[in-house]
Amino acid sequence: MGRRRLLKSFTCLLSLGIPAAAHAGDCEFSPWLTNPDAEVVLCSACEPEVLCGDSCIDGDCVSDLSLLERMAESGITFNANLYQMYQGTAAGGVRQEFDYGGHGDYIANLDLGKLAGQEGLFLKLRAEHRFGMRGGPPDGVVLPSAIPTSLPGDTDDLILTNVLFTQFLSDDFAVSFGKLDTFDSDQNEFASGRGLTQFSNVAFVVNPIAFRTVPYSTLGVSFSYLMDKEPIFTFSVLNSTETGTTDGFGELFAHGATLAAETRLPTNFGDKPGHQVLGATWSSREYTDLGGDPRLAITPVGIPRQSGSWSVYWNADQYLVYMDDCCTEEARGWGVFGRAGIGDDDTNLVEYFLSFGVGGNAMIRGREQDYFGIGWYQVGTSDSLNPITATALNVGLQGQGIEMYYRIQATDYLQITPDVQILDSARQGVDTAYLFGLRALLSF
């Protein structure tokens, strides 16, 4: 199997974006040629169609690689994101106030084939921390409006949420094992981004129907079958409890296990790419309370003991306008997305969930790197909770919301995003909240 194909498969599998020479048709770009205004020199001694970013000396390509680029050539890539959000409830909600919060995200990917001679083995490390407001301003809704400020938990400490090994046994089959966070598993072309690069509200980042059965960060193993470098079927066995702040081995499967299966099939409606996803989860855990999950704005409260829980979900994205330039790594265009799910209402606060919307690259000449999104969601809270629990959580209604954002690519490393949300809470006596926010994401 080719190393380049393994790298591409690993990128698709984990959505990591490993830097490598980009191939599209017969085009090949040097990975250090990032400045479109730089002088491009074709060296006669180089392979045909290979471009040098700097100069030629005696017919040889000479490049001025940065430290990170030299590390990438050696098999180590590193990415860092600093997210900041200033957001407030201008009207409605619990009270009207603005607050500030943020999130730091640091990722290292190691190609252990290059570093240790183990062909097809990769290691992903991710460390996260949050600061400032938690989950957004006091809007009174169940789903956080600024999910990065909730993760990885109710602490300001730097937490290691991923120590994940992936071993490719062939071009089309891989095994992943270790500690992982589950936000990367619910991929959608227009509604993912971990709350950093696309929508901010957790309702448009992942499907909350699976929160009850699938922890945010835990130990587990998964098996993935890939076709054309995309994972089309994944089966996972996970520890059923959150272990983001610990190594997790002391409580591995002590409270049960979670099984998760997902099929993600590529589509080509109208000769434009898209995906259809169908998945299900089941947990053997015994549940005695609700709350404590950083992905939900719920105060912990006890419930009658219940054994086991499940969820079924659907996820789709489809380009309506698609531009595939010969030598562009990232496709451009815009399209539609949707999610739906139902869960075990005896154990899950979220009984059903729906969302749909539009997103993609801006169609403004000269602003093609900008991005936009408009989405609507509805969440139904369980009507099977006992009256004491429902009263303590002040739930029992359908909640819904709208989010609109426009992401401005200010520089190669900086994104500025105005964000507006209108949220109708699933709680009694809470008025519709009107939220205005401004996000900044610094990425390296």
Steps between C-alpha positions, in 0.01 A plus 500: 500500500626851423596737781318789329179298482531406867547865592192595298295222659612601848404859423153399389457261791585750774438830317847615597622679188856362496720729287626322191558577136155547349401303195210583271510360152854554365578793729750486783587787731791525736361500858710808584353709217237678710549858379315547170701817431837327533714459190462148362805343334497176302838326535618295207645236731170449680235255399258640240226723638663537844523863607753657734395772741829687514783453251723261310871446560685307231171359378389370841188607686575701813227565754486689823304260719370615834549295817144365486543403135825319575323320786221400262753350259635298793155370591385748768231761444377746759196727497384751758171691523412784734125571497346806666133597522333814628127428513194625680127475541363829369138411583311214665671201653571485873658845514659746262878511518809453283797284592833380364648151472736292298655167420851376421552197279842341433538201268802292404493224238788255479571274204660209681589345168753777448593540865511138617486286189149364571335535161143630511502597870399853606460668838272796571543713814258776595508724807222750578408762754226757543478836674245770577128446455378141484281406205376849425309780674197432727247420226311225684523239222602134529755499213803731548520788253883512509606139541881554491477692829344190663768252398676296614319531835425708806866586561755749372779240499670379183358153433634229269186383318666294224775241505379308198695242300384406150645198324420442134492127432440568132411793277133446588496384863621671817484442874506794745549459874578713803347811648288705262251784491185429304438840337704401194274201433189698394633655180288726280630714216308810612425438869801364689814694581493431876327836553815680386483544122130464416198520732546577869186339650550134586175421316684564170831337595394146594174315559415535872278191491810284561632696798335266749669188369828639361732697735702794371844356582555137593692181423399282210579309186350538153519315170462692174452385144597757237412535134681753280679622815172584680370300799165350401443274802626534858429283802614613844512358852535776760520534873155628601617773741688826453873471577630823350679606820652157576683226311179293522662161556389477862134516397513335159159337445433515875159656429428329169592539135369697203467349153476735203462421130490750214477481122607810306437466128614755241235618253514679167158658447508732201870415451577680826648333812313431821461242775224300668567369851303254710617401846392344827635480856423276796636512854478240777562761768268542799373859519412664830520869416487764227745783453871547539562474125704800373308482170165578670394787724337281766535511877561147634187339643416142598265270306361153574758232416483394137709236326614559142432775247499537121483750215457497122605790280525625141738759356528637145677766297465583131672757282269704279780709349840336473827619350789255468807689379780280364756604759284583803524282809165617638180496301297818488129552473191489715223257582249367750528284811265317734504290817232301683493256789289324760612371840386295797273743683522302824865596543561782253393859560501548120224281355531618140704748298470667158717753319558625149661797330724643232871569506812538291747737344396858430415571137651850516781566255824536690352352821491133397675397823218647710235259627138529608228293661129522588338221700186405694459229762229355721557291811229308682552425868382172645145476630584176684703669773332482839334823618766567764782480244312707243427767761861508621627548143209726402454317169210347311469716189635496147795731452619644173753745370653678204865587449653721229868576458745642247866401536747755369842365400694802621848348448642156435491438875213712630123460458246753632138383525191705590233266637126544568273249675129501584424228756163385629564305820346162587460631855191648658492875558812586295446756225648464153866603517666724239876447500770701325861393495837557339748216464872505421702191411877511478638184336852379431 
